[in-house]
Amino acid sequence: MDVRINASWKDALAAEWDKPYFAELSRFIHSEYRSATVYPPARNIFAAFDACGFTDTKVVILGQDPYHGPGQANGLCFSVAPGIALPRSLVNIFKEVSADTGAPAPVNGDLTRWARQGVLLLNATLTVRRGEAGSHQGHGWEQLTDAAISALSADAAPKVFILWGSWAGRKSELIDSSRHLVLKSAHPSPLSASRGFFGNHHFTRANDFLIAHNRTPIQW
């Protein structure tokens, strides 16, 4: 399986690759890609880690699962490739970006432009079966991505962790809030966006924190 991952993440997660759970996870994922339709494409499983190196990470946005519809998932949470219709959660994210920062609506839903500025767009589970939300939860991905969050928290450089929804909010237990900024709100899903996502000002609050710590802000 041809996957790509930034060398800095290979080093940051070096303790994980040889653990029994990761060997079991690898066997499971190889079997799934052989026997079922799985998203994202195999080459993009670690796209979040490839597009934003460990030492480059300034902001972490945490999702739960990749999109499970055809052509949607590209390995970055909430992101879709150019030409793919915007999922409703992403529409709401862009609405809040515009309301919060004044930035114009983007021409597509590809968030690679954020990743290249230091935004780690990390799903807790990196793969999913077509049409089966949550189908790859509980097989080991969460242990790996929790290790990534913990490693970022332990790193000295101040970062912003953006956690939308109650599920993501529980990951705050892994983060040293005395060193980093943790931002929580409702999820951007249409079911919950009006209950605290809209108006959370997470994008300007993240940039204010970065500027205060002499780090370059994100062009959202």
Secondary structure by P-SEA (a helix, b strand, c coil): cbbbbbaaaaaaaccccccaaaaaaaaaaaaaaacccccccccccaaaaaacccccccbbbbbccccccccccccccccccccccccaaaaaaaaaaaaaccccccccccaaaaaaacccccccccccccccccccccccaaaaaaaaaaaaaacccbbbbbbccccccccccccccccbbbbbbcccccccccccccccaaaaaaaaaaaaaccccccc
